[in-house]
Amino acid sequence: MSSQSNQNSLGDTLKQRRLDLQLSIREVARRSNVNDANILRIERGDSAQPKPETLRALADALGLDLSDLFALSGYVQPTTLPTFAPYLRSKYADLPESAAREIEASFAAIAAKHGYDPRGPKIGEDEKD
């Protein structure tokens, strides 16, 4: 798929969802804290590759899956999951630092108790024969 085709598909997806929700561009801008002119450029396919934080804000405001928007924008997505600490900090960014450290320490203790490598299985280690 060409870059312009990706841009149009992303724009079409965002616009269709916005219309399905009966939201104006101005309302999406308010909900996402993304400039309304920027939203319009993305919807029209004029924005080459919106920033990931812009896509995240739009996904949240429109109830869309962020990974779908990343794919439509041409961002390469990893094929593996992050380790626990980065995942925790990304998923629960509003969690107080002390709580994040406490959860990480608890996870490390549980992993050690059960002989689990917190980095996860090595490639092919978790595959069935």
SEKOLKE-918495 format. One line per 4 residues: their letters; for each residue x, y, z of N, C-alpha, C, CB. Coordinates in nm, 4 decimals. Atoms other than C-alpha are relative to their C-alpha. Glycine has a CB too. Example, Ala and Ser with C-alpha at 12.3 -4.5 7.8 and 13.67 -1.06 7.14 Angstrom:
# SEKOLKE-918495
AS) 0.0890/-0.1190/0.0000/1.2300/-0.4500/0.7800/0.0900/0.1200/0.0000/-0.0992/0.0027/0.1246; -0.0820/-0.1190/-0.0060/1.3670/-0.1060/0.7140/-0.0770/0.1090/0.0730/0.0414/0.0462/-0.1415
END
This chain:
# SEKOLKE-918495
MSSQ) 0.0850/-0.1174/0.0000/0.0000/0.0000/0.0000/0.0897/0.1238/0.0000/-0.0968/-0.0003/0.1227; -0.0826/-0.1203/0.0098/0.1409/0.3380/-0.0934/-0.0185/0.0882/0.1230/-0.0345/0.0788/-0.1276; 0.0070/-0.0924/-0.1128/0.2103/0.6097/0.1595/-0.1254/0.0869/-0.0089/0.1258/0.0883/0.0050; 0.1203/-0.0830/0.0162/-0.0657/0.8308/0.0142/-0.1251/-0.0823/0.0282/-0.0066/0.0601/-0.1427
SNQN) 0.1146/0.0873/-0.0256/-0.3036/0.5351/0.0262/-0.0172/-0.0226/0.1495/0.0167/-0.1345/-0.0727; 0.0055/0.0139/-0.1460/-0.2144/0.4808/0.3937/-0.0603/0.1248/0.0625/0.1407/-0.0260/0.0579; 0.0492/-0.1257/-0.0556/-0.2784/0.8491/0.4659/-0.1502/0.0132/-0.0207/0.0728/0.1188/-0.0635; 0.1429/-0.0111/0.0289/-0.6167/0.8399/0.2948/-0.0799/-0.0995/0.0822/-0.0264/-0.0217/-0.1488
SLGD) 0.0705/0.1008/-0.0775/-0.7165/0.5178/0.4699/-0.0100/0.0423/0.1465/0.0705/-0.1358/-0.0118; 0.0027/-0.0506/-0.1371/-0.6213/0.6653/0.8081/-0.1009/0.1130/0.0109/0.1401/0.0481/0.0439; 0.0926/-0.1133/-0.0017/-0.8070/0.9864/0.7293/-0.1441/-0.0443/-0.0131/0.0336/0.0968/-0.1109; 0.1359/0.0510/0.0194/-1.1113/0.7967/0.6053/-0.0513/-0.0687/0.1263/-0.0042/-0.0976/-0.1185
TLKQ) 0.0381/0.0708/-0.1224/-1.1132/0.5805/0.9186/-0.0365/0.0986/0.1102/0.1139/-0.0918/0.0469; 0.0255/-0.0997/-0.1037/-1.0914/0.8797/1.1515/-0.1273/0.0792/-0.0287/0.1188/0.0949/0.0124; 0.1173/-0.0790/0.0354/-1.3516/1.0797/0.9628/-0.1279/-0.0812/0.0150/0.0123/0.0522/-0.1425; 0.1200/0.0828/-0.0095/-1.5963/0.7900/0.9415/-0.0385/-0.0231/0.1456/0.0216/-0.1343/-0.0709
RRLD) 0.0295/0.0209/-0.1421/-1.5667/0.7215/1.3139/-0.0560/0.1277/0.0624/0.1269/-0.0453/0.0758; 0.0472/-0.1286/-0.0518/-1.6101/1.0907/1.3937/-0.1449/0.0233/-0.0414/0.0897/0.1154/-0.0504; 0.1363/-0.0185/0.0486/-1.9220/1.1040/1.1773/-0.0968/-0.0995/0.0643/-0.0039/-0.0140/-0.1519; 0.0839/0.1006/-0.0668/-2.0559/0.7797/1.3267/-0.0386/0.0452/0.1406/0.0732/-0.1354/0.0067
LQLS) 0.0244/-0.0498/-0.1359/-2.0255/0.9413/1.6695/-0.0700/0.1360/-0.0007/0.1320/0.0102/0.0766; 0.0648/-0.1304/0.0180/-2.1836/1.2599/1.5313/0.0765/0.1114/0.0722/-0.1446/-0.0053/0.0509; -0.0865/-0.1004/-0.0616/-1.8887/1.4704/1.6444/0.0548/0.0940/-0.1059/0.1153/-0.0670/0.0769; -0.0655/-0.0971/0.0876/-1.7557/1.7862/1.4855/0.1509/-0.0141/0.0180/-0.0474/0.1466/0.0314
IREV) -0.1458/-0.0021/-0.0137/-1.3853/1.8286/1.4226/0.0376/0.0790/0.1248/0.0672/0.0616/-0.1264; -0.0278/-0.0828/-0.1176/-1.3909/2.0972/1.6900/-0.0191/-0.0808/0.1297/-0.0917/0.1249/0.0005; 0.0239/0.0805/-0.1199/-1.5379/1.8518/1.9446/0.1088/-0.1063/0.0168/-0.1388/-0.0665/-0.0069; -0.1097/0.0975/-0.0080/-1.2774/1.5860/1.8606/0.1271/0.0702/0.0465/0.0233/-0.0696/-0.1377
ARRS) -0.1165/-0.0775/-0.0435/-1.0107/1.8546/1.9007/-0.0060/0.0270/0.1498/0.0086/0.1325/-0.0773; 0.0155/-0.0266/-0.1434/-1.1489/1.9434/2.2427/0.0267/-0.1262/0.0814/-0.1415/0.0537/0.0302; -0.0148/0.1261/-0.0746/-1.1652/1.5797/2.3546/0.1419/-0.0557/-0.0046/-0.0960/-0.1037/-0.0546; -0.1324/0.0596/0.0190/-0.8226/1.4880/2.2209/0.1149/0.0954/0.0322/0.0137/-0.0481/-0.1417
NVND) -0.1031/-0.1023/-0.0176/-0.6370/1.8145/2.2805/0.0960/0.0032/-0.1201/0.0786/-0.0256/0.1303; -0.0733/-0.0090/0.1258/-0.5234/1.7960/1.9168/-0.0619/0.1164/-0.0776/-0.0060/-0.1363/-0.0824; 0.0457/-0.1162/0.0754/-0.5485/2.1119/1.7057/-0.0976/-0.0417/-0.1100/0.1195/0.0750/-0.0605; 0.1018/0.0371/0.0990/-0.8587/2.1055/1.4836/0.0535/0.0040/-0.1426/-0.1197/0.0923/0.0117
ANIL) -0.0605/-0.0050/0.1340/-0.6536/2.2073/1.1767/0.0821/-0.1256/-0.0263/0.0887/0.1256/-0.0154; -0.0789/0.1222/0.0126/-0.4264/1.9092/1.2413/-0.0927/-0.1188/-0.0281/0.0835/-0.0249/0.1286; 0.0958/0.1081/0.0226/-0.7267/1.6761/1.2600/-0.0515/0.0050/-0.1436/-0.1176/0.0092/0.0999; 0.0483/-0.0166/0.1369/-0.8582/1.8153/0.9324/0.1054/-0.0465/-0.1003/-0.0376/0.1469/-0.0264
RIER) -0.1081/0.0431/0.0897/-0.5183/1.7626/0.7637/0.0112/-0.1520/-0.0021/0.1342/0.0622/0.0431; -0.0088/0.1464/-0.0063/-0.5100/1.4016/0.8845/-0.1185/-0.0619/-0.0742/0.0036/-0.0492/0.1481; 0.1194/0.0539/0.0660/-0.8667/1.3365/0.7694/0.0098/0.0140/-0.1522/-0.1262/0.0714/0.0514; -0.0124/-0.0224/0.1445/-0.7870/1.4807/0.4244/0.1167/-0.0772/-0.0608/0.0169/0.1482/-0.0284
GDSA) -0.1157/0.0730/0.0507/-0.4696/1.2716/0.3961/0.1186/0.0894/-0.0288/-0.0371/-0.0742/-0.1240; -0.1081/-0.0958/0.0243/-0.2442/1.5781/0.3984/0.1143/-0.0116/0.1004/-0.0548/0.1401/0.0029; -0.1030/0.0152/-0.1029/-0.0426/1.4694/0.7026/0.0747/-0.1303/-0.0266/-0.0625/0.0011/0.1445; -0.0779/0.1163/0.0430/0.2390/1.2337/0.5990/-0.0015/-0.1143/0.1013/0.1424/0.0414/-0.0261
QPKP) 0.0002/0.1027/-0.1033/0.2700/1.0453/0.9271/-0.0192/0.0702/0.1343/0.1329/-0.0850/-0.0024; 0.0262/-0.0684/-0.1274/0.0998/1.1876/1.2370/0.0856/-0.0578/0.1124/-0.1490/-0.0106/0.0370; -0.0798/0.0447/-0.1138/0.2981/1.1685/1.5590/-0.0757/-0.1065/0.0791/0.0364/0.1192/0.0912; 0.0663/0.1037/-0.0798/0.2284/0.8632/1.7769/-0.0883/0.0572/0.1107/0.1035/-0.0915/0.0610
ETLR) 0.0813/-0.0563/-0.1081/0.1027/1.0855/2.0609/-0.1293/0.0613/-0.0539/0.0800/0.1057/0.0773; 0.1218/-0.0506/0.0631/-0.1442/1.2472/1.8207/-0.0962/-0.1146/-0.0275/0.0331/0.0748/-0.1308; 0.0842/0.1168/0.0273/-0.2714/0.9060/1.7129/-0.0597/-0.0560/0.1291/0.0811/-0.1088/-0.0722; 0.0494/0.0497/-0.1289/-0.3013/0.7985/2.0764/-0.1164/0.0864/0.0496/0.1140/-0.0018/0.1050
ALAD) 0.1051/-0.0914/-0.0459/-0.5058/1.1071/2.1630/-0.1270/-0.0164/-0.0831/0.0489/0.1457/-0.0067; 0.1165/0.0178/0.0863/-0.7340/1.0574/1.8626/-0.0662/-0.1351/0.0242/0.0400/0.0132/-0.1470; 0.0556/0.1320/-0.0295/-0.7767/0.6864/1.9360/-0.0824/0.0053/0.1281/0.1123/-0.1052/0.0127; 0.0723/-0.0125/-0.1274/-0.8794/0.7691/2.2931/-0.1293/0.0794/-0.0181/0.0892/0.0679/0.1062
ALGL) 0.1161/-0.0873/0.0167/-1.1162/1.0473/2.1864/-0.1100/-0.0649/-0.0828/0.0420/0.1300/-0.0645; 0.0976/0.0601/0.0905/-1.2840/0.8354/1.9186/-0.0320/-0.1457/0.0319/0.0498/0.0096/-0.1403; 0.0252/0.1392/-0.0364/-1.2772/0.4965/2.0902/0.0495/-0.0975/-0.1049/-0.1468/-0.0215/0.0229; -0.0589/0.0874/0.1010/-1.0535/0.3419/1.8255/0.1199/-0.0731/0.0577/0.0411/0.0802/-0.1246
DLSD) -0.1155/0.0773/-0.0433/-0.7806/0.0818/1.8648/0.1270/0.0681/-0.0503/-0.0085/-0.1467/-0.0513; -0.1227/-0.0708/0.0359/-0.4421/0.2527/1.8690/0.0842/-0.0805/-0.0984/0.0816/0.0310/0.1250; -0.0829/0.0800/0.0911/-0.2681/-0.0376/1.6973/-0.0538/0.0068/-0.1428/0.0060/-0.1465/0.0473; 0.0569/-0.0155/0.1338/-0.5106/-0.0027/1.4042/0.0454/0.1320/-0.0621/-0.1541/-0.0065/0.0055
LFAL) -0.0430/-0.1300/0.0519/-0.4242/0.3659/1.3692/0.1489/-0.0005/-0.0328/-0.0311/0.1110/0.1012; -0.1429/0.0113/0.0290/-0.0528/0.2881/1.3905/0.0207/-0.0735/-0.1319/0.0739/-0.0730/0.1147; -0.0137/0.0771/0.1236/-0.0901/0.0281/1.1153/-0.0402/0.0845/-0.1209/-0.0856/-0.1280/0.0065; 0.0458/-0.0848/0.1104/-0.2865/0.2695/0.8960/0.0970/0.1142/-0.0284/-0.1378/0.0564/0.0311
SGYV) -0.0966/-0.1097/0.0155/-0.0143/0.5314/0.9521/0.1348/-0.0488/-0.0513/0.0193/0.0719/0.1327; -0.1255/0.0546/0.0496/0.2613/0.2968/0.8403/0.1061/-0.0213/0.1052/0.0537/0.0881/-0.1033; -0.0971/0.0276/-0.1056/0.4285/0.2609/1.1780/0.0186/-0.1503/0.0126/-0.0454/0.0612/0.1353; -0.0306/0.1413/-0.0189/0.6024/-0.0723/1.2189/-0.0243/-0.0317/0.1459/0.1472/-0.0343/-0.0425
QPTT) 0.0300/0.0396/-0.1372/0.4731/-0.2494/1.5241/0.0819/-0.1231/0.0365/-0.1513/-0.0278/0.0179; -0.0780/0.1165/-0.0406/0.6807/-0.4941/1.7245/-0.0863/-0.1259/-0.0004/0.0609/0.0223/0.1392; 0.0723/0.1269/0.0007/0.5883/-0.8591/1.7025/0.0007/-0.0656/0.1375/0.0606/-0.0945/-0.1029; -0.0046/0.0539/-0.1354/0.6665/-0.9201/2.0691/-0.0552/0.1030/0.0981/0.1444/-0.0401/0.0385
LPTF) 0.0488/-0.0885/-0.1052/0.5254/-0.7766/2.3868/0.1176/0.0581/0.0774/-0.0957/-0.0752/0.0951; -0.1079/-0.0549/-0.0819/0.7342/-0.5467/2.6058/0.0135/-0.0811/0.1292/-0.0260/0.1500/0.0320; -0.0141/0.0632/-0.1299/0.8747/-0.6753/2.9308/-0.0941/0.0696/0.0977/0.1476/0.0056/0.0499; 0.1023/-0.0442/-0.0934/0.6642/-0.6163/3.2400/0.0123/0.1469/0.0408/0.0047/-0.0853/0.1216
APYL) -0.0157/-0.1374/-0.0507/0.8112/-0.2863/3.3686/-0.0399/0.1055/-0.1040/0.1449/0.0234/0.0434; 0.0437/-0.1003/0.0981/0.7783/-0.0866/3.0428/-0.1495/-0.0109/-0.0319/0.0808/-0.0146/-0.1287; 0.1433/0.0175/0.0248/0.4352/-0.2375/2.9830/-0.0811/0.0666/0.1110/-0.0358/-0.1504/-0.0103; 0.0703/-0.0551/-0.1153/0.3203/-0.1437/3.3322/0.0011/0.1530/-0.0050/0.0638/-0.0502/0.1312
RSKY) -0.0134/-0.1457/0.0015/0.4506/0.2125/3.3004/-0.0739/0.0626/-0.1186/0.1477/0.0390/-0.0042; 0.0741/-0.0508/0.1149/0.2920/0.2536/2.9578/-0.1503/-0.0129/0.0205/0.0418/-0.0737/-0.1266; 0.1431/0.0276/-0.0171/-0.0433/0.0970/3.0407/-0.0602/0.0827/0.1130/-0.0223/-0.1486/0.0273; 0.0505/-0.0706/-0.1181/-0.0791/0.2679/3.3806/0.0872/0.1212/0.0293/-0.0045/-0.0942/0.1229
ADLP) -0.0886/-0.1161/-0.0096/0.1055/0.5944/3.3226/-0.0356/0.0918/0.1160/-0.0039/0.0782/-0.1287; 0.0421/-0.0884/-0.1091/-0.0983/0.7740/3.5909/0.0269/-0.0588/0.1385/-0.1470/0.0309/-0.0136; -0.0292/0.0643/-0.1275/0.0070/0.5290/3.8590/0.1158/0.0734/0.0681/0.0341/-0.1507/-0.0204; -0.1118/-0.0663/-0.0695/0.2230/0.6958/4.1265/0.1283/-0.0828/-0.0117/-0.0350/0.0229/0.1492
ESAA) -0.1296/0.0663/0.0154/0.5929/0.6147/4.0929/0.0217/-0.1062/0.1086/0.1134/0.1036/0.0043; -0.0197/0.0960/-0.1091/0.5980/0.4425/4.4334/-0.0837/-0.1265/-0.0222/-0.0365/0.0644/0.1353; 0.0853/0.1156/0.0268/0.3079/0.2154/4.3319/0.0577/-0.0836/-0.1136/-0.1431/0.0448/-0.0341; -0.0611/0.0717/0.1118/0.4779/0.1253/4.0017/0.1198/-0.0815/0.0483/0.0431/0.0986/-0.1108
REIE) -0.1164/0.0720/-0.0540/0.7984/0.0324/4.1878/-0.0441/-0.1185/0.0863/0.0889/0.0956/0.0829; 0.0511/0.1069/-0.0856/0.5979/-0.1732/4.4377/-0.0516/-0.1175/-0.0833/-0.1116/0.0533/0.0909; 0.0512/0.1067/0.0871/0.4220/-0.3682/4.1605/0.1157/-0.0709/-0.0695/-0.0988/0.0571/-0.1050; -0.1162/0.0607/0.0654/0.7512/-0.4239/3.9769/0.0760/-0.0914/0.0957/0.0935/0.1086/-0.0539
ASFA) -0.0698/0.0815/-0.1002/0.9151/-0.5528/4.2981/-0.0800/-0.1263/0.0309/0.0239/0.0812/0.1295; 0.0849/0.1178/-0.0254/0.6182/-0.7830/4.3639/0.0101/-0.0993/-0.1143/-0.1469/0.0419/0.0200; -0.0115/0.0870/0.1164/0.6358/-0.9194/4.0107/0.1352/-0.0701/-0.0014/-0.0196/0.0802/-0.1293; -0.1342/0.0596/-0.0018/1.0119/-0.9760/4.0391/0.0086/-0.1105/0.1044/0.1067/0.1075/0.0281
AIAA) -0.0021/0.1017/-0.1057/0.9628/-1.1666/4.3672/-0.0788/-0.1238/-0.0420/-0.0575/0.0573/0.1310; 0.0820/0.1130/0.0458/0.6863/-1.3837/4.2196/0.0728/-0.0767/-0.1106/-0.1382/0.0494/-0.0508; -0.0735/0.0636/0.1088/0.8933/-1.4513/3.9057/0.1164/-0.0823/0.0544/0.0511/0.1054/-0.0992; -0.1132/0.0718/-0.0590/1.1981/-1.5502/4.1150/-0.0471/-0.1242/0.0752/0.0785/0.0920/0.0945
KHGY) 0.0547/0.1127/-0.0776/0.9875/-1.7740/4.3405/-0.0344/-0.1181/-0.0904/-0.1253/0.0442/0.0779; 0.0435/0.1053/0.0904/0.8604/-1.9673/4.0393/0.1005/-0.0298/-0.1106/-0.1312/0.0371/-0.0608; -0.1055/0.0274/0.0968/1.1869/-1.9673/3.8431/-0.0285/0.0534/-0.1390/0.0230/-0.1459/-0.0080; 0.0371/-0.0591/0.1285/1.0461/-1.7469/3.5701/0.0967/0.1120/-0.0351/-0.1451/0.0530/0.0035
DPRG) -0.0853/-0.1086/0.0465/1.2735/-1.5223/3.3636/-0.0908/0.1171/-0.0373/0.0893/-0.0448/-0.1219; 0.0894/-0.1129/0.0264/1.0994/-1.1780/3.3715/0.0107/0.0576/-0.1405/0.0270/0.1079/0.0981; -0.0123/-0.0475/0.1387/1.2294/-1.1065/3.0209/-0.0843/-0.0851/-0.0940/0.1474/-0.0019/-0.0453; 0.0848/0.0859/0.0826/1.0005/-1.3850/2.8972/0.0786/-0.1135/-0.0624/-0.0673/0.0813/-0.1087
PKIG) -0.0674/0.1144/0.0616/1.0772/-1.6982/2.6992/0.0899/0.0450/-0.1145/-0.1030/-0.1020/-0.0508; -0.0857/-0.0262/0.1139/1.3555/-1.7091/2.4456/-0.0765/-0.0376/-0.1272/0.1345/-0.0791/0.0111; 0.0673/0.0285/0.1269/1.2548/-1.7252/2.0782/-0.0109/-0.1513/-0.0197/0.0762/0.0652/-0.1188; 0.0269/0.1409/0.0228/1.0961/-2.0638/2.0111/-0.0230/-0.0811/0.1260/0.1114/-0.0590/-0.0750
EDEK) 0.0112/0.0716/-0.1254/1.0925/-2.1587/2.3800/-0.1448/-0.0289/0.0401/0.0675/0.0783/0.1082; 0.1387/0.0170/-0.0397/0.7176/-2.1171/2.4182/-0.0867/-0.0587/-0.1115/-0.0567/0.1322/0.0441; 0.0749/0.0555/0.1119/0.6200/-2.2750/2.0868/-0.0233/-0.1485/0.0205/0.0735/0.0247/-0.1320; 0.0347/0.1416/-0.0099/0.4443/-2.6097/2.0765/0.0569/-0.0737/-0.1193/-0.1531/-0.0198/0.0084
D) -0.0502/0.0829/0.1111/0.5853/-2.8939/1.8676/-0.1115/-0.0437/-0.0895/0.0738/-0.1219/0.0520
END
